[in-house]
Amino acid sequence: MTMFHQTFEEMVRFASANDFMEELKTARKEYERRTGELFETDPGFERRIAGFLEWYVLDRALSFAPNKTPALLYIESVTPTLTTPDLNRLRSMTHTSLSLFEFRRAKEERLQVLNLLTDERIEVLERRKPLGMERGDIFEGRLIPHDDHLLFTDSLTFHPRDARRSILKAAKTFRKSITKPTQLDFVHRIAYLTNRCERYKHLKPLQIFAELVENPLQPAVSA
């Protein structure tokens, strides 16, 4: 995972300097519309900023370079200096996947999880089980292919346990539906509701997630 961290930090620096400054500001506003406002005083601020940067660098197409993410532009800029194996390893970082997962169990150095949006059982290389994770917990995670393994980035978001049934029901509808929002939109909508749960402690998660049950395929707000 060290290589991912180092390379990703280089990508972030590349995508935050000079001509990218305004793009970064615009992207943050868009991310807040999609997943909820970011406040430095929030307990989960660092995790959410990490999630924002991953989305900005790895998922979001640039306004001035259609169909290209900052990650792709970065790779183009360093391609002449890399060997073929290093270039292939770098390109694998553009094949990440943000999804919703249900934790099943930890075995040796692997987490066994179920991808709720594809109904696929997956083993993820993880030397330590995240603190407090229990069987059945639902979380947002980004999978990274690395050599012959799959890894999670550090920006795991755990969703309220009281909203578990609501999320499972919506995920089932998502899987079975032909006409539906993108997987990224669906994940961000769940993140938005979880952020509201964290902000409005006086409301029960079931109250906040009621709109998901009523309209599970409503896309995330993007503009």
PyMOL commands that place a pseudoatom at each C-alpha (Angstrom):
pseudoatom trace, name=CA, resn=MET, resi=1, chain=A, elem=C, hetatm=0, pos=[0.000, 0.000, 0.000]
pseudoatom trace, name=CA, resn=THR, resi=2, chain=A, elem=C, hetatm=0, pos=[3.016, 2.253, 0.479]
pseudoatom trace, name=CA, resn=MET, resi=3, chain=A, elem=C, hetatm=0, pos=[3.457, 2.597, -3.263]
pseudoatom trace, name=CA, resn=PHE, resi=4, chain=A, elem=C, hetatm=0, pos=[-0.176, 3.631, -3.639]
pseudoatom trace, name=CA, resn=HIS, resi=5, chain=A, elem=C, hetatm=0, pos=[0.171, 6.278, -0.942]
pseudoatom trace, name=CA, resn=GLN, resi=6, chain=A, elem=C, hetatm=0, pos=[3.352, 7.727, -2.441]
pseudoatom trace, name=CA, resn=THR, resi=7, chain=A, elem=C, hetatm=0, pos=[2.040, 7.733, -5.998]
pseudoatom trace, name=CA, resn=PHE, resi=8, chain=A, elem=C, hetatm=0, pos=[-1.358, 9.063, -4.997]
pseudoatom trace, name=CA, resn=GLU, resi=9, chain=A, elem=C, hetatm=0, pos=[0.264, 11.932, -3.084]
pseudoatom trace, name=CA, resn=GLU, resi=10, chain=A, elem=C, hetatm=0, pos=[2.205, 12.804, -6.249]
pseudoatom trace, name=CA, resn=MET, resi=11, chain=A, elem=C, hetatm=0, pos=[-1.054, 12.756, -8.224]
pseudoatom trace, name=CA, resn=VAL, resi=12, chain=A, elem=C, hetatm=0, pos=[-2.705, 15.062, -5.681]
pseudoatom trace, name=CA, resn=ARG, resi=13, chain=A, elem=C, hetatm=0, pos=[0.194, 17.532, -5.854]
pseudoatom trace, name=CA, resn=PHE, resi=14, chain=A, elem=C, hetatm=0, pos=[0.025, 17.446, -9.656]
pseudoatom trace, name=CA, resn=ALA, resi=15, chain=A, elem=C, hetatm=0, pos=[-3.757, 18.021, -9.606]
pseudoatom trace, name=CA, resn=SER, resi=16, chain=A, elem=C, hetatm=0, pos=[-3.630, 20.853, -7.048]
pseudoatom trace, name=CA, resn=ALA, resi=17, chain=A, elem=C, hetatm=0, pos=[-1.054, 23.182, -8.583]
pseudoatom trace, name=CA, resn=ASN, resi=18, chain=A, elem=C, hetatm=0, pos=[-1.198, 26.022, -11.091]
pseudoatom trace, name=CA, resn=ASP, resi=19, chain=A, elem=C, hetatm=0, pos=[-3.929, 25.468, -13.694]
pseudoatom trace, name=CA, resn=PHE, resi=20, chain=A, elem=C, hetatm=0, pos=[-5.719, 22.983, -11.431]
pseudoatom trace, name=CA, resn=MET, resi=21, chain=A, elem=C, hetatm=0, pos=[-6.414, 25.381, -8.547]
pseudoatom trace, name=CA, resn=GLU, resi=22, chain=A, elem=C, hetatm=0, pos=[-9.806, 26.579, -9.770]
pseudoatom trace, name=CA, resn=GLU, resi=23, chain=A, elem=C, hetatm=0, pos=[-10.730, 23.066, -10.847]
pseudoatom trace, name=CA, resn=LEU, resi=24, chain=A, elem=C, hetatm=0, pos=[-9.978, 21.808, -7.336]
pseudoatom trace, name=CA, resn=LYS, resi=25, chain=A, elem=C, hetatm=0, pos=[-12.184, 24.484, -5.754]
pseudoatom trace, name=CA, resn=THR, resi=26, chain=A, elem=C, hetatm=0, pos=[-15.045, 23.708, -8.139]
pseudoatom trace, name=CA, resn=ALA, resi=27, chain=A, elem=C, hetatm=0, pos=[-14.668, 19.981, -7.494]
pseudoatom trace, name=CA, resn=ARG, resi=28, chain=A, elem=C, hetatm=0, pos=[-14.854, 20.455, -3.719]
pseudoatom trace, name=CA, resn=LYS, resi=29, chain=A, elem=C, hetatm=0, pos=[-18.113, 22.403, -4.031]
pseudoatom trace, name=CA, resn=GLU, resi=30, chain=A, elem=C, hetatm=0, pos=[-19.501, 19.664, -6.257]
pseudoatom trace, name=CA, resn=TYR, resi=31, chain=A, elem=C, hetatm=0, pos=[-18.420, 16.965, -3.813]
pseudoatom trace, name=CA, resn=GLU, resi=32, chain=A, elem=C, hetatm=0, pos=[-20.148, 18.789, -0.963]
pseudoatom trace, name=CA, resn=ARG, resi=33, chain=A, elem=C, hetatm=0, pos=[-23.365, 18.962, -2.986]
pseudoatom trace, name=CA, resn=ARG, resi=34, chain=A, elem=C, hetatm=0, pos=[-23.085, 15.242, -3.602]
pseudoatom trace, name=CA, resn=THR, resi=35, chain=A, elem=C, hetatm=0, pos=[-22.077, 14.007, -0.131]
pseudoatom trace, name=CA, resn=GLY, resi=36, chain=A, elem=C, hetatm=0, pos=[-22.710, 16.868, 2.317]
pseudoatom trace, name=CA, resn=GLU, resi=37, chain=A, elem=C, hetatm=0, pos=[-20.748, 19.852, 3.569]
pseudoatom trace, name=CA, resn=LEU, resi=38, chain=A, elem=C, hetatm=0, pos=[-17.199, 19.512, 4.850]
pseudoatom trace, name=CA, resn=PHE, resi=39, chain=A, elem=C, hetatm=0, pos=[-16.327, 21.213, 8.138]
pseudoatom trace, name=CA, resn=GLU, resi=40, chain=A, elem=C, hetatm=0, pos=[-12.873, 21.056, 9.694]
pseudoatom trace, name=CA, resn=THR, resi=41, chain=A, elem=C, hetatm=0, pos=[-14.460, 20.674, 13.139]
pseudoatom trace, name=CA, resn=ASP, resi=42, chain=A, elem=C, hetatm=0, pos=[-16.208, 17.416, 12.167]
pseudoatom trace, name=CA, resn=PRO, resi=43, chain=A, elem=C, hetatm=0, pos=[-14.711, 14.241, 13.713]
pseudoatom trace, name=CA, resn=GLY, resi=44, chain=A, elem=C, hetatm=0, pos=[-14.616, 12.579, 10.284]
pseudoatom trace, name=CA, resn=PHE, resi=45, chain=A, elem=C, hetatm=0, pos=[-13.147, 15.561, 8.428]
pseudoatom trace, name=CA, resn=GLU, resi=46, chain=A, elem=C, hetatm=0, pos=[-9.795, 13.945, 7.531]
pseudoatom trace, name=CA, resn=ARG, resi=47, chain=A, elem=C, hetatm=0, pos=[-11.490, 10.773, 6.292]
pseudoatom trace, name=CA, resn=ARG, resi=48, chain=A, elem=C, hetatm=0, pos=[-13.939, 12.738, 4.162]
pseudoatom trace, name=CA, resn=ILE, resi=49, chain=A, elem=C, hetatm=0, pos=[-11.219, 14.968, 2.710]
pseudoatom trace, name=CA, resn=ALA, resi=50, chain=A, elem=C, hetatm=0, pos=[-9.313, 11.812, 1.779]
pseudoatom trace, name=CA, resn=GLY, resi=51, chain=A, elem=C, hetatm=0, pos=[-12.451, 10.504, 0.080]
pseudoatom trace, name=CA, resn=PHE, resi=52, chain=A, elem=C, hetatm=0, pos=[-12.890, 13.798, -1.756]
pseudoatom trace, name=CA, resn=LEU, resi=53, chain=A, elem=C, hetatm=0, pos=[-9.322, 13.765, -3.071]
pseudoatom trace, name=CA, resn=GLU, resi=54, chain=A, elem=C, hetatm=0, pos=[-9.680, 10.178, -4.256]
pseudoatom trace, name=CA, resn=TRP, resi=55, chain=A, elem=C, hetatm=0, pos=[-12.880, 11.077, -6.106]
pseudoatom trace, name=CA, resn=TYR, resi=56, chain=A, elem=C, hetatm=0, pos=[-11.345, 14.239, -7.574]
pseudoatom trace, name=CA, resn=VAL, resi=57, chain=A, elem=C, hetatm=0, pos=[-8.147, 12.564, -8.756]
pseudoatom trace, name=CA, resn=LEU, resi=58, chain=A, elem=C, hetatm=0, pos=[-9.417, 9.119, -9.758]
pseudoatom trace, name=CA, resn=ASP, resi=59, chain=A, elem=C, hetatm=0, pos=[-13.085, 9.524, -10.766]
pseudoatom trace, name=CA, resn=ARG, resi=60, chain=A, elem=C, hetatm=0, pos=[-14.004, 13.056, -11.792]
pseudoatom trace, name=CA, resn=ALA, resi=61, chain=A, elem=C, hetatm=0, pos=[-13.525, 14.120, -15.411]
pseudoatom trace, name=CA, resn=LEU, resi=62, chain=A, elem=C, hetatm=0, pos=[-11.841, 17.509, -15.752]
pseudoatom trace, name=CA, resn=SER, resi=63, chain=A, elem=C, hetatm=0, pos=[-13.825, 20.407, -17.188]
pseudoatom trace, name=CA, resn=PHE, resi=64, chain=A, elem=C, hetatm=0, pos=[-10.941, 21.369, -19.481]
pseudoatom trace, name=CA, resn=ALA, resi=65, chain=A, elem=C, hetatm=0, pos=[-10.050, 17.812, -20.528]
pseudoatom trace, name=CA, resn=PRO, resi=66, chain=A, elem=C, hetatm=0, pos=[-13.264, 15.865, -21.207]
pseudoatom trace, name=CA, resn=ASN, resi=67, chain=A, elem=C, hetatm=0, pos=[-13.164, 12.143, -20.374]
pseudoatom trace, name=CA, resn=LYS, resi=68, chain=A, elem=C, hetatm=0, pos=[-9.835, 12.552, -18.580]
pseudoatom trace, name=CA, resn=THR, resi=69, chain=A, elem=C, hetatm=0, pos=[-9.264, 12.533, -14.844]
pseudoatom trace, name=CA, resn=PRO, resi=70, chain=A, elem=C, hetatm=0, pos=[-6.313, 14.194, -13.100]
pseudoatom trace, name=CA, resn=ALA, resi=71, chain=A, elem=C, hetatm=0, pos=[-4.871, 10.700, -12.649]
pseudoatom trace, name=CA, resn=LEU, resi=72, chain=A, elem=C, hetatm=0, pos=[-4.858, 10.064, -16.398]
pseudoatom trace, name=CA, resn=LEU, resi=73, chain=A, elem=C, hetatm=0, pos=[-3.214, 13.414, -17.126]
pseudoatom trace, name=CA, resn=TYR, resi=74, chain=A, elem=C, hetatm=0, pos=[-0.596, 12.701, -14.473]
pseudoatom trace, name=CA, resn=ILE, resi=75, chain=A, elem=C, hetatm=0, pos=[0.182, 9.326, -16.027]
pseudoatom trace, name=CA, resn=GLU, resi=76, chain=A, elem=C, hetatm=0, pos=[0.566, 10.942, -19.450]
pseudoatom trace, name=CA, resn=SER, resi=77, chain=A, elem=C, hetatm=0, pos=[3.023, 13.448, -17.975]
pseudoatom trace, name=CA, resn=VAL, resi=78, chain=A, elem=C, hetatm=0, pos=[5.310, 10.789, -16.453]
pseudoatom trace, name=CA, resn=THR, resi=79, chain=A, elem=C, hetatm=0, pos=[4.994, 8.029, -19.070]
pseudoatom trace, name=CA, resn=PRO, resi=80, chain=A, elem=C, hetatm=0, pos=[8.295, 8.854, -20.856]
pseudoatom trace, name=CA, resn=THR, resi=81, chain=A, elem=C, hetatm=0, pos=[10.245, 8.345, -17.618]
pseudoatom trace, name=CA, resn=LEU, resi=82, chain=A, elem=C, hetatm=0, pos=[8.810, 4.951, -16.630]
pseudoatom trace, name=CA, resn=THR, resi=83, chain=A, elem=C, hetatm=0, pos=[9.592, 1.352, -17.450]
pseudoatom trace, name=CA, resn=THR, resi=84, chain=A, elem=C, hetatm=0, pos=[6.760, -0.766, -18.826]
pseudoatom trace, name=CA, resn=PRO, resi=85, chain=A, elem=C, hetatm=0, pos=[6.176, -2.661, -15.530]
pseudoatom trace, name=CA, resn=ASP, resi=86, chain=A, elem=C, hetatm=0, pos=[6.066, 0.593, -13.549]
pseudoatom trace, name=CA, resn=LEU, resi=87, chain=A, elem=C, hetatm=0, pos=[3.716, 2.149, -16.082]
pseudoatom trace, name=CA, resn=ASN, resi=88, chain=A, elem=C, hetatm=0, pos=[1.373, -0.846, -15.945]
pseudoatom trace, name=CA, resn=ARG, resi=89, chain=A, elem=C, hetatm=0, pos=[1.366, -0.709, -12.147]
pseudoatom trace, name=CA, resn=LEU, resi=90, chain=A, elem=C, hetatm=0, pos=[0.594, 3.002, -12.274]
pseudoatom trace, name=CA, resn=ARG, resi=91, chain=A, elem=C, hetatm=0, pos=[-2.235, 2.514, -14.761]
pseudoatom trace, name=CA, resn=SER, resi=92, chain=A, elem=C, hetatm=0, pos=[-3.804, -0.077, -12.467]
pseudoatom trace, name=CA, resn=MET, resi=93, chain=A, elem=C, hetatm=0, pos=[-4.573, 2.788, -10.077]
pseudoatom trace, name=CA, resn=THR, resi=94, chain=A, elem=C, hetatm=0, pos=[-7.085, 4.135, -12.594]
pseudoatom trace, name=CA, resn=HIS, resi=95, chain=A, elem=C, hetatm=0, pos=[-9.128, 0.928, -12.243]
pseudoatom trace, name=CA, resn=THR, resi=96, chain=A, elem=C, hetatm=0, pos=[-10.296, 1.599, -8.707]
pseudoatom trace, name=CA, resn=SER, resi=97, chain=A, elem=C, hetatm=0, pos=[-13.890, 0.975, -7.707]
pseudoatom trace, name=CA, resn=LEU, resi=98, chain=A, elem=C, hetatm=0, pos=[-15.926, 2.827, -5.085]
pseudoatom trace, name=CA, resn=SER, resi=99, chain=A, elem=C, hetatm=0, pos=[-18.775, 0.707, -3.736]
pseudoatom trace, name=CA, resn=LEU, resi=100, chain=A, elem=C, hetatm=0, pos=[-20.754, -0.403, -0.702]
pseudoatom trace, name=CA, resn=PHE, resi=101, chain=A, elem=C, hetatm=0, pos=[-19.580, -3.471, 1.183]
pseudoatom trace, name=CA, resn=GLU, resi=102, chain=A, elem=C, hetatm=0, pos=[-20.859, -5.688, 3.963]
pseudoatom trace, name=CA, resn=PHE, resi=103, chain=A, elem=C, hetatm=0, pos=[-18.196, -7.065, 6.285]
pseudoatom trace, name=CA, resn=ARG, resi=104, chain=A, elem=C, hetatm=0, pos=[-18.393, -10.833, 6.718]
pseudoatom trace, name=CA, resn=ARG, resi=105, chain=A, elem=C, hetatm=0, pos=[-15.230, -11.816, 8.569]
pseudoatom trace, name=CA, resn=ALA, resi=106, chain=A, elem=C, hetatm=0, pos=[-11.488, -11.376, 8.951]
pseudoatom trace, name=CA, resn=LYS, resi=107, chain=A, elem=C, hetatm=0, pos=[-9.255, -14.355, 8.259]
pseudoatom trace, name=CA, resn=GLU, resi=108, chain=A, elem=C, hetatm=0, pos=[-5.504, -14.133, 8.701]
pseudoatom trace, name=CA, resn=GLU, resi=109, chain=A, elem=C, hetatm=0, pos=[-4.505, -11.039, 6.681]
pseudoatom trace, name=CA, resn=ARG, resi=110, chain=A, elem=C, hetatm=0, pos=[-7.680, -10.785, 4.620]
pseudoatom trace, name=CA, resn=LEU, resi=111, chain=A, elem=C, hetatm=0, pos=[-11.100, -9.256, 4.988]
pseudoatom trace, name=CA, resn=GLN, resi=112, chain=A, elem=C, hetatm=0, pos=[-13.972, -11.183, 3.472]
pseudoatom trace, name=CA, resn=VAL, resi=113, chain=A, elem=C, hetatm=0, pos=[-16.640, -8.765, 2.263]
pseudoatom trace, name=CA, resn=LEU, resi=114, chain=A, elem=C, hetatm=0, pos=[-19.709, -8.725, 0.043]
pseudoatom trace, name=CA, resn=ASN, resi=115, chain=A, elem=C, hetatm=0, pos=[-19.980, -6.028, -2.616]
pseudoatom trace, name=CA, resn=LEU, resi=116, chain=A, elem=C, hetatm=0, pos=[-23.604, -4.994, -2.154]
pseudoatom trace, name=CA, resn=LEU, resi=117, chain=A, elem=C, hetatm=0, pos=[-23.891, -3.395, -5.597]
pseudoatom trace, name=CA, resn=THR, resi=118, chain=A, elem=C, hetatm=0, pos=[-22.608, -6.398, -7.562]
pseudoatom trace, name=CA, resn=ASP, resi=119, chain=A, elem=C, hetatm=0, pos=[-23.455, -9.217, -5.107]
pseudoatom trace, name=CA, resn=GLU, resi=120, chain=A, elem=C, hetatm=0, pos=[-19.852, -10.395, -5.413]
pseudoatom trace, name=CA, resn=ARG, resi=121, chain=A, elem=C, hetatm=0, pos=[-17.911, -11.938, -2.527]
pseudoatom trace, name=CA, resn=ILE, resi=122, chain=A, elem=C, hetatm=0, pos=[-14.395, -10.512, -2.327]
pseudoatom trace, name=CA, resn=GLU, resi=123, chain=A, elem=C, hetatm=0, pos=[-11.238, -11.076, -0.302]
pseudoatom trace, name=CA, resn=VAL, resi=124, chain=A, elem=C, hetatm=0, pos=[-9.262, -7.932, 0.414]
pseudoatom trace, name=CA, resn=LEU, resi=125, chain=A, elem=C, hetatm=0, pos=[-5.695, -7.909, 1.686]
pseudoatom trace, name=CA, resn=GLU, resi=126, chain=A, elem=C, hetatm=0, pos=[-5.732, -6.112, 5.026]
pseudoatom trace, name=CA, resn=ARG, resi=127, chain=A, elem=C, hetatm=0, pos=[-3.235, -6.856, 7.775]
pseudoatom trace, name=CA, resn=ARG, resi=128, chain=A, elem=C, hetatm=0, pos=[-5.406, -5.342, 10.512]
pseudoatom trace, name=CA, resn=LYS, resi=129, chain=A, elem=C, hetatm=0, pos=[-9.180, -5.403, 10.822]
pseudoatom trace, name=CA, resn=PRO, resi=130, chain=A, elem=C, hetatm=0, pos=[-10.468, -1.828, 11.209]
pseudoatom trace, name=CA, resn=LEU, resi=131, chain=A, elem=C, hetatm=0, pos=[-11.192, -1.061, 14.854]
pseudoatom trace, name=CA, resn=GLY, resi=132, chain=A, elem=C, hetatm=0, pos=[-14.765, -1.766, 15.868]
pseudoatom trace, name=CA, resn=MET, resi=133, chain=A, elem=C, hetatm=0, pos=[-15.775, -3.525, 12.651]
pseudoatom trace, name=CA, resn=GLU, resi=134, chain=A, elem=C, hetatm=0, pos=[-18.398, -6.205, 13.263]
pseudoatom trace, name=CA, resn=ARG, resi=135, chain=A, elem=C, hetatm=0, pos=[-19.982, -8.824, 11.036]
pseudoatom trace, name=CA, resn=GLY, resi=136, chain=A, elem=C, hetatm=0, pos=[-22.810, -7.253, 9.008]
pseudoatom trace, name=CA, resn=ASP, resi=137, chain=A, elem=C, hetatm=0, pos=[-21.428, -3.705, 9.159]
pseudoatom trace, name=CA, resn=ILE, resi=138, chain=A, elem=C, hetatm=0, pos=[-21.941, -1.773, 5.920]
pseudoatom trace, name=CA, resn=PHE, resi=139, chain=A, elem=C, hetatm=0, pos=[-19.301, 0.631, 4.718]
pseudoatom trace, name=CA, resn=GLU, resi=140, chain=A, elem=C, hetatm=0, pos=[-18.185, 2.631, 1.716]
pseudoatom trace, name=CA, resn=GLY, resi=141, chain=A, elem=C, hetatm=0, pos=[-14.778, 1.597, 0.419]
pseudoatom trace, name=CA, resn=ARG, resi=142, chain=A, elem=C, hetatm=0, pos=[-12.550, 2.058, -2.585]
pseudoatom trace, name=CA, resn=LEU, resi=143, chain=A, elem=C, hetatm=0, pos=[-10.895, -1.069, -3.960]
pseudoatom trace, name=CA, resn=ILE, resi=144, chain=A, elem=C, hetatm=0, pos=[-7.410, -0.745, -5.432]
pseudoatom trace, name=CA, resn=PRO, resi=145, chain=A, elem=C, hetatm=0, pos=[-5.869, -3.515, -7.566]
pseudoatom trace, name=CA, resn=HIS, resi=146, chain=A, elem=C, hetatm=0, pos=[-2.262, -4.002, -6.484]
pseudoatom trace, name=CA, resn=ASP, resi=147, chain=A, elem=C, hetatm=0, pos=[-0.204, -6.770, -8.100]
pseudoatom trace, name=CA, resn=ASP, resi=148, chain=A, elem=C, hetatm=0, pos=[-2.262, -9.936, -7.454]
pseudoatom trace, name=CA, resn=HIS, resi=149, chain=A, elem=C, hetatm=0, pos=[-4.301, -8.482, -4.579]
pseudoatom trace, name=CA, resn=LEU, resi=150, chain=A, elem=C, hetatm=0, pos=[-7.151, -6.107, -3.877]
pseudoatom trace, name=CA, resn=LEU, resi=151, chain=A, elem=C, hetatm=0, pos=[-6.680, -3.421, -1.220]
pseudoatom trace, name=CA, resn=PHE, resi=152, chain=A, elem=C, hetatm=0, pos=[-8.863, -0.782, 0.396]
pseudoatom trace, name=CA, resn=THR, resi=153, chain=A, elem=C, hetatm=0, pos=[-7.742, 2.824, 0.618]
pseudoatom trace, name=CA, resn=ASP, resi=154, chain=A, elem=C, hetatm=0, pos=[-7.842, 4.475, 4.040]
pseudoatom trace, name=CA, resn=SER, resi=155, chain=A, elem=C, hetatm=0, pos=[-11.051, 6.454, 3.492]
pseudoatom trace, name=CA, resn=LEU, resi=156, chain=A, elem=C, hetatm=0, pos=[-13.546, 3.838, 4.713]
pseudoatom trace, name=CA, resn=THR, resi=157, chain=A, elem=C, hetatm=0, pos=[-16.926, 5.280, 5.712]
pseudoatom trace, name=CA, resn=PHE, resi=158, chain=A, elem=C, hetatm=0, pos=[-19.076, 3.181, 8.043]
pseudoatom trace, name=CA, resn=HIS, resi=159, chain=A, elem=C, hetatm=0, pos=[-22.804, 3.690, 7.684]
pseudoatom trace, name=CA, resn=PRO, resi=160, chain=A, elem=C, hetatm=0, pos=[-25.228, 3.687, 10.638]
pseudoatom trace, name=CA, resn=ARG, resi=161, chain=A, elem=C, hetatm=0, pos=[-26.109, 0.209, 11.824]
pseudoatom trace, name=CA, resn=ASP, resi=162, chain=A, elem=C, hetatm=0, pos=[-29.694, 1.349, 12.348]
pseudoatom trace, name=CA, resn=ALA, resi=163, chain=A, elem=C, hetatm=0, pos=[-29.894, 2.091, 8.598]
pseudoatom trace, name=CA, resn=ARG, resi=164, chain=A, elem=C, hetatm=0, pos=[-28.633, -1.353, 7.607]
pseudoatom trace, name=CA, resn=ARG, resi=165, chain=A, elem=C, hetatm=0, pos=[-31.959, -2.725, 6.389]
pseudoatom trace, name=CA, resn=SER, resi=166, chain=A, elem=C, hetatm=0, pos=[-32.731, 0.442, 4.440]
pseudoatom trace, name=CA, resn=ILE, resi=167, chain=A, elem=C, hetatm=0, pos=[-29.365, 0.269, 2.670]
pseudoatom trace, name=CA, resn=LEU, resi=168, chain=A, elem=C, hetatm=0, pos=[-29.661, -3.457, 1.936]
pseudoatom trace, name=CA, resn=LYS, resi=169, chain=A, elem=C, hetatm=0, pos=[-33.131, -2.965, 0.445]
pseudoatom trace, name=CA, resn=ALA, resi=170, chain=A, elem=C, hetatm=0, pos=[-31.972, -0.044, -1.722]
pseudoatom trace, name=CA, resn=ALA, resi=171, chain=A, elem=C, hetatm=0, pos=[-28.871, -1.952, -2.857]
pseudoatom trace, name=CA, resn=LYS, resi=172, chain=A, elem=C, hetatm=0, pos=[-31.041, -4.898, -3.924]
pseudoatom trace, name=CA, resn=THR, resi=173, chain=A, elem=C, hetatm=0, pos=[-33.245, -2.553, -5.953]
pseudoatom trace, name=CA, resn=PHE, resi=174, chain=A, elem=C, hetatm=0, pos=[-30.100, -1.060, -7.516]
pseudoatom trace, name=CA, resn=ARG, resi=175, chain=A, elem=C, hetatm=0, pos=[-28.780, -4.479, -8.549]
pseudoatom trace, name=CA, resn=LYS, resi=176, chain=A, elem=C, hetatm=0, pos=[-32.051, -5.570, -10.128]
pseudoatom trace, name=CA, resn=SER, resi=177, chain=A, elem=C, hetatm=0, pos=[-32.896, -2.311, -11.895]
pseudoatom trace, name=CA, resn=ILE, resi=178, chain=A, elem=C, hetatm=0, pos=[-32.089, -1.786, -15.580]
pseudoatom trace, name=CA, resn=THR, resi=179, chain=A, elem=C, hetatm=0, pos=[-32.503, 1.991, -15.475]
pseudoatom trace, name=CA, resn=LYS, resi=180, chain=A, elem=C, hetatm=0, pos=[-30.556, 3.349, -12.519]
pseudoatom trace, name=CA, resn=PRO, resi=181, chain=A, elem=C, hetatm=0, pos=[-28.014, 5.979, -11.488]
pseudoatom trace, name=CA, resn=THR, resi=182, chain=A, elem=C, hetatm=0, pos=[-24.312, 5.248, -11.771]
pseudoatom trace, name=CA, resn=GLN, resi=183, chain=A, elem=C, hetatm=0, pos=[-22.712, 3.238, -8.996]
pseudoatom trace, name=CA, resn=LEU, resi=184, chain=A, elem=C, hetatm=0, pos=[-20.770, 6.342, -7.965]
pseudoatom trace, name=CA, resn=ASP, resi=185, chain=A, elem=C, hetatm=0, pos=[-23.970, 8.381, -7.710]
pseudoatom trace, name=CA, resn=PHE, resi=186, chain=A, elem=C, hetatm=0, pos=[-25.617, 5.692, -5.612]
pseudoatom trace, name=CA, resn=VAL, resi=187, chain=A, elem=C, hetatm=0, pos=[-22.652, 5.456, -3.216]
pseudoatom trace, name=CA, resn=HIS, resi=188, chain=A, elem=C, hetatm=0, pos=[-22.487, 9.237, -2.854]
pseudoatom trace, name=CA, resn=ARG, resi=189, chain=A, elem=C, hetatm=0, pos=[-26.189, 9.445, -2.069]
pseudoatom trace, name=CA, resn=ILE, resi=190, chain=A, elem=C, hetatm=0, pos=[-25.713, 6.980, 0.816]
pseudoatom trace, name=CA, resn=ALA, resi=191, chain=A, elem=C, hetatm=0, pos=[-22.731, 9.053, 1.978]
pseudoatom trace, name=CA, resn=TYR, resi=192, chain=A, elem=C, hetatm=0, pos=[-24.898, 12.179, 1.936]
pseudoatom trace, name=CA, resn=LEU, resi=193, chain=A, elem=C, hetatm=0, pos=[-27.489, 10.539, 4.181]
pseudoatom trace, name=CA, resn=THR, resi=194, chain=A, elem=C, hetatm=0, pos=[-24.832, 9.232, 6.565]
pseudoatom trace, name=CA, resn=ASN, resi=195, chain=A, elem=C, hetatm=0, pos=[-23.343, 12.715, 6.773]
pseudoatom trace, name=CA, resn=ARG, resi=196, chain=A, elem=C, hetatm=0, pos=[-26.780, 14.034, 7.737]
pseudoatom trace, name=CA, resn=CYS, resi=197, chain=A, elem=C, hetatm=0, pos=[-26.974, 11.390, 10.476]
pseudoatom trace, name=CA, resn=GLU, resi=198, chain=A, elem=C, hetatm=0, pos=[-23.665, 12.613, 11.866]
pseudoatom trace, name=CA, resn=ARG, resi=199, chain=A, elem=C, hetatm=0, pos=[-24.786, 16.244, 11.715]
pseudoatom trace, name=CA, resn=TYR, resi=200, chain=A, elem=C, hetatm=0, pos=[-28.345, 15.871, 13.019]
pseudoatom trace, name=CA, resn=LYS, resi=201, chain=A, elem=C, hetatm=0, pos=[-27.898, 13.695, 16.070]
pseudoatom trace, name=CA, resn=HIS, resi=202, chain=A, elem=C, hetatm=0, pos=[-31.428, 14.464, 17.298]
pseudoatom trace, name=CA, resn=LEU, resi=203, chain=A, elem=C, hetatm=0, pos=[-32.897, 12.524, 14.357]
pseudoatom trace, name=CA, resn=LYS, resi=204, chain=A, elem=C, hetatm=0, pos=[-32.869, 8.741, 14.157]
pseudoatom trace, name=CA, resn=PRO, resi=205, chain=A, elem=C, hetatm=0, pos=[-31.025, 7.233, 11.171]
pseudoatom trace, name=CA, resn=LEU, resi=206, chain=A, elem=C, hetatm=0, pos=[-34.265, 5.516, 10.102]
pseudoatom trace, name=CA, resn=GLN, resi=207, chain=A, elem=C, hetatm=0, pos=[-35.899, 8.922, 9.752]
pseudoatom trace, name=CA, resn=ILE, resi=208, chain=A, elem=C, hetatm=0, pos=[-33.069, 10.257, 7.614]
pseudoatom trace, name=CA, resn=PHE, resi=209, chain=A, elem=C, hetatm=0, pos=[-32.823, 7.125, 5.484]
pseudoatom trace, name=CA, resn=ALA, resi=210, chain=A, elem=C, hetatm=0, pos=[-36.611, 6.986, 4.931]
pseudoatom trace, name=CA, resn=GLU, resi=211, chain=A, elem=C, hetatm=0, pos=[-36.203, 8.886, 1.653]
pseudoatom trace, name=CA, resn=LEU, resi=212, chain=A, elem=C, hetatm=0, pos=[-33.825, 6.174, 0.416]
pseudoatom trace, name=CA, resn=VAL, resi=213, chain=A, elem=C, hetatm=0, pos=[-36.483, 3.530, 1.001]
pseudoatom trace, name=CA, resn=GLU, resi=214, chain=A, elem=C, hetatm=0, pos=[-39.128, 5.637, -0.762]
pseudoatom trace, name=CA, resn=ASN, resi=215, chain=A, elem=C, hetatm=0, pos=[-36.950, 6.427, -3.783]
pseudoatom trace, name=CA, resn=PRO, resi=216, chain=A, elem=C, hetatm=0, pos=[-33.835, 4.211, -3.804]
pseudoatom trace, name=CA, resn=LEU, resi=217, chain=A, elem=C, hetatm=0, pos=[-32.696, 5.115, -7.323]
pseudoatom trace, name=CA, resn=GLN, resi=218, chain=A, elem=C, hetatm=0, pos=[-32.713, 8.888, -7.030]
pseudoatom trace, name=CA, resn=PRO, resi=219, chain=A, elem=C, hetatm=0, pos=[-29.242, 10.029, -8.173]
pseudoatom trace, name=CA, resn=ALA, resi=220, chain=A, elem=C, hetatm=0, pos=[-26.857, 12.067, -6.063]
pseudoatom trace, name=CA, resn=VAL, resi=221, chain=A, elem=C, hetatm=0, pos=[-26.994, 15.829, -6.520]
pseudoatom trace, name=CA, resn=SER, resi=222, chain=A, elem=C, hetatm=0, pos=[-24.197, 16.873, -8.879]
pseudoatom trace, name=CA, resn=ALA, resi=223, chain=A, elem=C, hetatm=0, pos=[-24.978, 20.464, -9.832]
for i in range(1, 223): cmd.bond("trace and resi %d" % i, "trace and resi %d" % (i + 1))
show_as sticks, trace
zoom trace
